[in-house]
């Protein structure tokens, strides 16, 4: 594990050192020290998240916090039931386009909250009108406690890359704090900021920028693997 972590961090630093950016005319130029630092910071954050999930997801502290993990054969039915309850609780939000609920793979769900209800531009404060929707989400997440939640913040491209990275982290942090206050066990929650790097729509118009100012909740089952105590 330590060897993997060291190799990952070395790769991040190497990429930051060798990468190039472009100027306003589209010509390639070396990264500034600030840009290299931002890239290394983002990579280090991802590394911390990776290590935390590999060390604790489905193990030790997390298993104890959720009262034991799911047996392999029960995972599919558990996640399908949770998806149906989320769709039922958030039917109005899904119909209006304020929230989407997707099955990412066999055992993983993604709940996406758009800026139409969650965040204004340049803000990490959850809009008061969205509290009722988060209350519904929290209620389902509390009832389905044997899941691990990765809260992922995103921004549009207005502002600097460094600022938007920090803003995305504040947005995911605001959602984590809200869910904790509604009774979601803290050990189940991880936050990640993606900044402006993963837009869902073009940033050329406000409609697209609004879609990009979002927070996603990736919901994964906590599985009790064979041989765990």
C-alpha positions as CSV (number, residue, x, y, z in Angstrom):
1,X,0.0,0.0,0.0
2,X,2.8,2.4,0.9
3,X,4.6,1.6,-2.3
4,X,1.5,2.2,-4.4
5,X,0.9,5.6,-2.6
6,X,4.5,6.6,-3.3
7,X,4.3,5.7,-7.0
8,X,1.0,7.6,-7.4
9,X,2.4,10.7,-5.8
10,X,5.5,10.6,-7.9
11,X,3.4,10.3,-11.0
12,X,1.3,13.3,-10.0
13,X,4.5,15.4,-9.4
14,X,6.0,14.2,-12.7
15,X,2.9,15.2,-14.7
16,X,2.8,18.6,-13.1
17,X,6.5,19.1,-13.9
18,X,6.2,18.0,-17.5
19,X,2.8,19.3,-18.5
20,X,2.1,22.4,-20.6
21,X,-0.7,25.0,-20.7
22,X,-1.7,27.4,-23.5
23,X,-1.6,31.1,-23.8
24,X,-4.5,33.3,-25.0
25,X,-3.4,32.6,-28.6
26,X,-3.5,28.8,-28.2
27,X,0.3,28.5,-28.1
28,X,1.8,25.9,-25.7
29,X,3.7,27.2,-22.7
30,X,5.2,25.7,-19.6
31,X,3.1,25.6,-16.5
32,X,3.8,28.3,-13.9
33,X,4.8,27.3,-10.4
34,X,1.3,28.2,-9.2
35,X,-0.3,25.9,-11.8
36,X,2.1,23.1,-10.9
37,X,1.3,23.5,-7.3
38,X,-2.4,23.4,-8.0
39,X,-2.1,20.2,-10.0
40,X,0.0,18.6,-7.3
41,X,-2.6,19.7,-4.7
42,X,-5.4,18.2,-6.7
43,X,-3.5,15.0,-7.1
44,X,-2.6,14.8,-3.5
45,X,-6.3,15.3,-2.6
46,X,-7.2,12.5,-4.9
47,X,-4.5,10.3,-3.4
48,X,-5.8,11.0,0.1
49,X,-9.3,10.0,-1.0
50,X,-8.0,6.9,-2.7
51,X,-6.1,5.8,0.4
52,X,-9.0,6.5,2.7
53,X,-11.3,4.4,0.6
54,X,-8.9,1.6,0.2
55,X,-8.0,1.5,3.9
56,X,-11.5,1.9,5.3
57,X,-14.2,1.2,2.8
58,X,-15.8,-2.1,3.7
59,X,-13.3,-2.5,6.6
60,X,-12.6,-1.6,10.2
61,X,-14.0,1.7,11.2
62,X,-16.6,1.9,8.4
63,X,-17.9,-1.6,9.0
64,X,-18.2,-0.8,12.7
65,X,-19.9,2.5,12.0
66,X,-22.6,1.0,9.9
67,X,-23.2,-2.0,12.1
68,X,-21.7,-4.5,9.7
69,X,-21.5,-4.7,5.9
70,X,-23.8,-6.4,3.4
71,X,-23.3,-10.0,2.4
72,X,-22.4,-10.3,-1.3
73,X,-25.7,-11.9,-2.3
74,X,-27.8,-9.2,-0.7
75,X,-26.1,-6.2,-2.3
76,X,-28.1,-6.0,-5.5
77,X,-31.5,-6.1,-3.9
78,X,-30.4,-3.6,-1.2
79,X,-29.2,-1.1,-3.8
80,X,-32.2,-1.6,-6.1
81,X,-34.6,-1.0,-3.1
82,X,-32.6,2.2,-2.2
83,X,-32.8,3.5,-5.7
84,X,-36.6,3.0,-5.8
85,X,-37.0,4.8,-2.5
86,X,-34.9,7.7,-3.7
87,X,-36.9,7.9,-6.9
88,X,-40.2,7.9,-4.9
89,X,-39.1,10.5,-2.4
90,X,-37.6,12.8,-5.1
91,X,-40.2,12.3,-7.8
92,X,-41.1,16.0,-8.0
93,X,-37.4,17.0,-8.2
94,X,-36.6,14.4,-10.9
95,X,-39.7,15.5,-12.9
96,X,-38.6,19.2,-12.8
97,X,-35.0,18.3,-13.7
98,X,-33.6,19.6,-10.4
99,X,-32.2,16.1,-9.5
100,X,-31.2,13.1,-11.5
101,X,-30.8,9.5,-10.2
102,X,-28.7,7.1,-12.2
103,X,-27.6,3.5,-11.8
104,X,-23.9,3.8,-12.7
105,X,-23.2,0.1,-12.6
106,X,-24.6,-3.0,-11.0
107,X,-24.2,-1.8,-7.4
108,X,-23.6,1.9,-7.6
109,X,-26.0,4.9,-7.7
110,X,-25.4,8.5,-8.5
111,X,-27.7,11.4,-7.3
112,X,-26.9,14.7,-9.1
113,X,-28.2,18.0,-7.8
114,X,-28.1,20.9,-10.3
115,X,-27.5,24.6,-9.6
116,X,-31.2,25.3,-10.5
117,X,-31.9,24.5,-6.9
118,X,-28.6,23.9,-5.0
119,X,-26.0,26.6,-5.6
120,X,-25.8,30.1,-7.0
121,X,-22.8,31.2,-9.1
122,X,-19.7,31.8,-6.9
123,X,-21.4,30.4,-3.8
124,X,-21.1,27.3,-1.7
125,X,-24.2,28.1,0.3
126,X,-27.0,25.7,-0.2
127,X,-30.1,27.6,-1.3
128,X,-32.8,27.5,1.4
129,X,-35.3,26.2,-1.2
130,X,-33.2,23.1,-1.6
131,X,-33.2,22.1,2.1
132,X,-36.4,20.1,1.7
133,X,-34.9,18.0,-1.1
134,X,-31.7,17.3,0.9
135,X,-33.9,16.3,3.8
136,X,-35.6,13.7,1.6
137,X,-32.2,12.5,0.4
138,X,-30.8,12.3,4.0
139,X,-33.9,10.4,5.1
140,X,-33.3,7.6,2.6
141,X,-29.5,7.6,3.2
142,X,-30.1,7.2,6.9
143,X,-32.5,4.3,6.4
144,X,-30.0,2.6,4.0
145,X,-27.1,3.0,6.3
146,X,-24.9,0.3,4.8
147,X,-23.5,2.5,2.0
148,X,-20.5,4.6,1.5
149,X,-21.1,8.1,0.1
150,X,-18.7,10.1,-2.1
151,X,-19.9,13.7,-2.4
152,X,-18.4,15.3,-5.5
153,X,-18.5,19.1,-6.1
154,X,-18.3,20.8,-9.5
155,X,-18.2,24.4,-10.8
156,X,-18.5,26.3,-14.1
157,X,-15.4,27.9,-15.7
158,X,-16.0,31.4,-14.4
159,X,-12.9,32.3,-12.3
160,X,-9.4,30.8,-12.0
161,X,-8.8,27.1,-12.0
162,X,-7.4,27.3,-8.4
163,X,-10.5,29.2,-7.2
164,X,-12.9,26.8,-8.8
165,X,-11.2,23.8,-7.3
166,X,-11.5,25.3,-3.8
167,X,-15.1,26.3,-4.5
168,X,-16.0,22.8,-5.6
169,X,-14.5,21.4,-2.4
170,X,-16.5,23.9,-0.3
171,X,-19.7,22.9,-2.1
172,X,-19.2,19.2,-1.4
173,X,-18.3,20.1,2.2
174,X,-21.5,22.0,2.6
175,X,-23.5,19.0,1.5
176,X,-21.6,16.7,3.8
177,X,-22.2,19.0,6.7
178,X,-25.9,19.1,5.9
179,X,-26.2,15.4,5.7
180,X,-24.3,14.9,8.9
181,X,-26.7,17.3,10.7
182,X,-29.6,15.1,9.4
183,X,-28.1,12.0,11.0
184,X,-25.9,10.5,8.3
185,X,-22.9,8.8,10.0
186,X,-19.7,10.9,9.4
187,X,-17.6,7.8,8.6
188,X,-19.8,7.1,5.6
189,X,-19.0,10.4,4.0
190,X,-16.1,11.4,1.7
191,X,-15.8,14.7,-0.2
192,X,-14.0,15.4,-3.5
193,X,-13.8,18.6,-5.5
194,X,-13.5,18.4,-9.3
195,X,-13.5,22.1,-10.0
196,X,-14.3,22.9,-13.6
197,X,-12.7,19.8,-15.0
198,X,-15.9,17.7,-15.6
199,X,-18.5,19.9,-17.2
200,X,-21.9,18.4,-18.2
201,X,-22.6,21.2,-20.7
202,X,-20.8,23.9,-22.5
203,X,-19.9,26.9,-20.4
204,X,-20.6,29.4,-23.2
205,X,-24.1,30.2,-21.9
206,X,-25.6,30.6,-18.4
207,X,-27.9,27.6,-18.9
208,X,-24.8,25.3,-19.4
209,X,-22.9,27.0,-16.6
210,X,-25.9,26.4,-14.3
211,X,-25.8,22.7,-15.1
212,X,-22.1,22.5,-14.3
213,X,-22.5,24.1,-10.9
214,X,-23.6,20.9,-9.2
215,X,-22.9,18.3,-6.5
216,X,-23.1,14.6,-7.1
217,X,-23.5,11.9,-4.4
218,X,-22.0,8.5,-5.4
219,X,-23.6,5.8,-3.3
220,X,-21.7,2.5,-3.0
221,X,-22.5,-0.6,-0.9
222,X,-20.4,-1.5,2.2
223,X,-19.7,-5.2,1.6
224,X,-18.7,-7.6,4.4
225,X,-16.1,-9.6,2.6
226,X,-15.2,-13.2,3.5
227,X,-12.7,-13.4,6.3
228,X,-13.6,-10.1,7.9
229,X,-14.4,-10.1,11.6
